[in-house]
Amino acid sequence: MPKMKTRKSAAKRFSFTGTGKVKYKKQNLRHILTKKTAKRKRNLRHTGILASVNVPVVRKKLLPYG
């Protein structure tokens, strides 16, 4: 059976923690920053953890060898 291909767009967006959770960079921190509060921008800097419901989809279909 041939190797499965990794979805490269997903590989650039998601990464795994040591315990198997999925990390991602939060959106809305690229432009139009003047109307966003400092607190909101500060919270958007941190990485997000994907909900456990969506982890099997990312692990199986998008990043099969992750």
Phi and psi restraints in degrees (value plus and minus 20) as a CYANA .aco file:
   2 PRO   PHI     -91.8   -51.8
   2 PRO   PSI     142.9   182.9
   3 LYS   PHI     -87.6   -47.6
   3 LYS   PSI     129.2   169.2
   4 MET   PHI    -103.5   -63.5
   4 MET   PSI     125.3   165.3
   5 LYS   PHI    -108.8   -68.8
   5 LYS   PSI     119.7   159.7
   6 THR   PHI    -100.5   -60.5
   6 THR   PSI     117.3   157.3
   7 ARG   PHI     -94.0   -54.0
   7 ARG   PSI      88.6   128.6
   8 LYS   PHI     -85.5   -45.5
   8 LYS   PSI     -50.9   -10.9
   9 SER   PHI     -84.8   -44.8
   9 SER   PSI     -57.4   -17.4
  10 ALA   PHI     -93.2   -53.2
  10 ALA   PSI     -54.8   -14.8
  11 ALA   PHI     -84.3   -44.3
  11 ALA   PSI     -50.4   -10.4
  12 LYS   PHI     -97.4   -57.4
  12 LYS   PSI     -42.9    -2.9
  13 ARG   PHI    -118.0   -78.0
  13 ARG   PSI     -50.9   -10.9
  14 PHE   PHI    -137.4   -97.4
  14 PHE   PSI     130.6   170.6
  15 SER   PHI    -165.5  -125.5
  15 SER   PSI     141.7   181.7
  16 PHE   PHI    -124.5   -84.5
  16 PHE   PSI     126.2   166.2
  17 THR   PHI    -106.4   -66.4
  17 THR   PSI     155.4   195.4
  18 GLY   PHI     -86.1   -46.1
  18 GLY   PSI     -46.9    -6.9
  19 THR   PHI    -112.2   -72.2
  19 THR   PSI     -18.2    21.8
  20 GLY   PHI      77.8   117.8
  20 GLY   PSI     -16.9    23.1
  21 LYS   PHI     -97.6   -57.6
  21 LYS   PSI     142.1   182.1
  22 VAL   PHI    -128.6   -88.6
  22 VAL   PSI     105.5   145.5
  23 LYS   PHI    -120.6   -80.6
  23 LYS   PSI     130.4   170.4
  24 TYR   PHI    -170.6  -130.6
  24 TYR   PSI     139.0   179.0
  25 LYS   PHI    -107.2   -67.2
  25 LYS   PSI     115.2   155.2
  26 LYS   PHI     -91.9   -51.9
  26 LYS   PSI     131.0   171.0
  27 GLN   PHI    -108.2   -68.2
  27 GLN   PSI     157.5   197.5
  28 ASN   PHI      53.5    93.5
  28 ASN   PSI      10.3    50.3
  29 LEU   PHI    -146.4  -106.4
  29 LEU   PSI       8.0    48.0
  30 ARG   PHI    -122.8   -82.8
  30 ARG   PSI     -66.4   -26.4
  31 HIS   PHI    -169.7  -129.7
  31 HIS   PSI     154.2   194.2
  32 ILE   PHI      35.0    75.0
  32 ILE   PSI      32.9    72.9
  33 LEU   PHI    -109.6   -69.6
  33 LEU   PSI     -31.4     8.6
  34 THR   PHI     -89.7   -49.7
  34 THR   PSI     -52.4   -12.4
  35 LYS   PHI    -104.7   -64.7
  35 LYS   PSI     -29.1    10.9
  36 LYS   PHI    -110.1   -70.1
  36 LYS   PSI     120.2   160.2
  37 THR   PHI     -92.2   -52.2
  37 THR   PSI     139.4   179.4
  38 ALA   PHI     -82.7   -42.7
  38 ALA   PSI     -57.2   -17.2
  39 LYS   PHI     -83.9   -43.9
  39 LYS   PSI     -62.1   -22.1
  40 ARG   PHI     -84.8   -44.8
  40 ARG   PSI     -64.1   -24.1
  41 LYS   PHI     -85.7   -45.7
  41 LYS   PSI     -57.3   -17.3
  42 ARG   PHI     -84.6   -44.6
  42 ARG   PSI     -61.4   -21.4
  43 ASN   PHI     -91.4   -51.4
  43 ASN   PSI     -46.6    -6.6
  44 LEU   PHI     -95.6   -55.6
  44 LEU   PSI     -36.7     3.3
  45 ARG   PHI     -87.5   -47.5
  45 ARG   PSI     -52.5   -12.5
  46 HIS   PHI     -95.3   -55.3
  46 HIS   PSI     132.6   172.6
  47 THR   PHI     -93.4   -53.4
  47 THR   PSI     129.9   169.9
  48 GLY   PHI    -119.6   -79.6
  48 GLY   PSI     137.9   177.9
  49 ILE   PHI    -129.9   -89.9
  49 ILE   PSI     105.3   145.3
  50 LEU   PHI     -86.6   -46.6
  50 LEU   PSI     125.0   165.0
  51 ALA   PHI     -82.3   -42.3
  51 ALA   PSI     124.8   164.8
  52 SER   PHI     -83.9   -43.9
  52 SER   PSI     -42.1    -2.1
  53 VAL   PHI     -86.0   -46.0
  53 VAL   PSI     -55.2   -15.2
  54 ASN   PHI    -110.1   -70.1
  54 ASN   PSI     -29.7    10.3
  55 VAL   PHI     -82.5   -42.5
  55 VAL   PSI     -63.6   -23.6
  56 PRO   PHI     -80.6   -40.6
  56 PRO   PSI     -53.3   -13.3
  57 VAL   PHI     -85.8   -45.8
  57 VAL   PSI     -66.0   -26.0
  58 VAL   PHI     -85.6   -45.6
  58 VAL   PSI     -63.7   -23.7
  59 ARG   PHI     -88.5   -48.5
  59 ARG   PSI     -61.1   -21.1
  60 LYS   PHI    -106.4   -66.4
  60 LYS   PSI     -68.0   -28.0
  61 LYS   PHI    -112.1   -72.1
  61 LYS   PSI     -57.9   -17.9
  62 LEU   PHI    -114.2   -74.2
  62 LEU   PSI     -62.7   -22.7
  63 LEU   PHI    -145.0  -105.0
  63 LEU   PSI      55.1    95.1
  64 PRO   PHI     -84.6   -44.6
  64 PRO   PSI     -44.3    -4.3
  65 TYR   PHI    -128.3   -88.3
  65 TYR   PSI      -2.3    37.7
